[in-house]
Amino acid sequence: MKFRTLCSFVLGGMALAASAQGGYQDGVDYYNAERFDKAKTILEKTLNDPSTKKAVSYFYLGSLELDNNNTAAAAENFNKGVQADATYAYNYVGLGQIALKNGNKKEAEQYFKQALDCNKKDSSVMAAIARAYFNVDPTLYAKEIDKNITNALKVSKNKEAQIYVLKGDMAKGTDIGQAAGFYEQAIIYDEEGGDINPQAYVKYANLYNKVNPDFAIGKLVELNEKLPTSALAQSELAEKYYDGNQFTKAAEQYGKYIKNPNHFQGDEQRYSGLLYFGKKYQESLDVANQVLAADPDNEYMQRMVMLNKAALKDFTGAEEAAKKLFAHADAKFTA
């Protein structure tokens, strides 16, 4: 089973702007790319949507809790996932990781067996089990990690993308070039099977962003072409343009991204600022007012109203906005 068919496994004050176009899958993608806050917001927001596969969402919600060492809450989510769909293997893997974390290796092995019983030849489940061992203690469980990696590669004929993502994660702390090579292999092998792996694209781009930002941006442009409605793809490209001081392109990309219902209020705020510095004052003002309609005490947007009205020579309006801004009880000002 492939990444976009919901069988990937990675552990590692925002409000959604609207209902979720990409639904829970955007939350899955954000989680796998280690954008945990955004993932949590989307997964919780979409949990009861008719199109949501609850077993999947509970698995990722449990993974978020486990990542924060909230094992009781993690177990509760994994168990809810099992109740929602007992054939979805990954909640058993999550419960197994909790058992390992608690020092109960035999119990963990029983859970991993249950996961594999869902499909004994599912190499992505083997990759998930390898990662569970790695997350708990890569030194203590080195043999178990190697065994599951070997089995996954054997079953998949060396083409299980999640193994290469895992290898990339294992290598990125010591050898960035090697890690990038593994992420690239994950991209290639998934696409050979007709799938797209946004997780691998984003991790690959992030490795290169500081040393070769143009190359990183190029990979994200490629991802956007292949997954044009992905909130993760859209947001990562917008942020990379912004980080690279390519503000005109960043504004254009944010303009596309904020049309995605799974964008965040902070994205609208940044877009308003970019429009202002691009001298698109009325457009910037419109976005600021849109944010303020939902969040009337937003000091940054109050500031943008003041600046845009001044730029548009609406000095009376600018003065009114300034009074409101400077009366803000919690705002912090610089000279």
PyMOL commands that set and color helices and strands:
alter all, ss='L'
color gray80, all
select helices_A, chain A and resi 3-5+24-32+36-46+54-67+71-84+90-101+105-117+123-136+142-156+161-171+176-192+198-208+213-226+231-243+247-257+265-277+281-294+299-311+315-326
alter helices_A, ss='H'
color red, helices_A
deselect
rebuild
show_as cartoon
